[in-house]
Amino acid sequence: MLVLSGSGGRIEEERCRILAREGMAALSVRWFGGSGQPPGICEVPLETFEPAIALLRAGGARRIGVLGTSKGAEAALHLSVLLPGVDAVVALSPTSLTWANVGPGTDGRDRPHRSSWTWRGEPLPFVPYDDSWTPAPARPEGGPVAIRGWYEQSRRTFAGRVDAARIPVESSGADLVLVAGGDDAMWPSLPCAEELAARRRSAGLPVRVVVGPGAGHRPRLPGEGPAPASTQFRYGGSAAADAALGAAAWPHILDALRGPYDALRGPYGTR
């Protein structure tokens, strides 16, 4: 399992250890902000992840999975389409679209907007941000803000770019597990997960969506502690709801990694 963080850019050591305890080889890599990499999530080559996947495969892995959170989930979904050797993808708090950059590119600039990702040297189609958006109510001095509305407004403003920016999961041969909280305050991960699932099902392909109505942007897997508080962003949810969503998703994550999805099984909590 390749384990990808979100826009925080951390190495997911704790999550890898949890997977290792289940008998899996787990690897987390820095994919921006490192030597020779863009300082932000701006035109990050998706080829960045190929050596890590090759290393896992060289170790004799029977199945290759990618588990990503938030922007890492965006990357994981693209990898499931672009790399035929990816057998399973777990997308925690996913998006259904490719978005503009978060932070600067190799030129040190974050404007004008550019794609978050490239593939074989070409930027992927993306939805820009509407920079006229402001939080409502106004941000208290020093207080964290919810930016879900920014993504929702940007999608409306640039509606003409949405179709080209859709992540084509209907072309993915991987088993997909989508995990989303209804109280996500960062971006609309639950509507996006349902959109992804609808396109998979319309193509006759399996998908599992695990939902937690009260959970936020950071579901926590069994064995992980609560996510740390942020002074910058509101993530939604609560420690209890985020842990409950991770616990509900856990058996589906393990199933996807260990073998093909049995379409006859659908425990409570999945759609």
Salt bridges, closest charged atoms under 4 A:
GLU12 OE2 - ARG10 NH2 3.30
GLU13 OE1 - ARG17 NH1 3.92
GLU22 OE1 - ARG258 NH2 3.15
GLU47 OE2 - ARG120 NH1 3.21
GLU50 OE1 - ARG120 NH1 3.24
GLU74 OE1 - LYS71 NZ 2.86
ASP107 OD2 - ARG114 NH1 3.09
ASP131 OD2 - ARG111 NE 2.99
ASP131 OD2 - HIS113 NE2 3.77
GLU152 OE2 - ARG148 NE 2.89
ASP163 OD1 - ARG166 NH2 2.88
GLU170 OE1 - ARG199 NH1 2.87
ASP175 OD2 - ARG63 NH2 2.94
ASP184 OD2 - HIS217 ND1 2.79
GLU194 OE2 - ARG271 NH1 1.94
GLU195 OE1 - ARG155 NH2 3.17
GLU195 OE2 - ARG166 NH1 2.42
GLU195 OE2 - ARG199 NH2 3.80
GLU224 OE2 - ARG15 NE 2.72
ASP255 OD2 - ARG208 NH1 3.79
ASP255 OD2 - ARG265 NH1 3.06
ASP262 OD2 - ARG265 NE 3.57
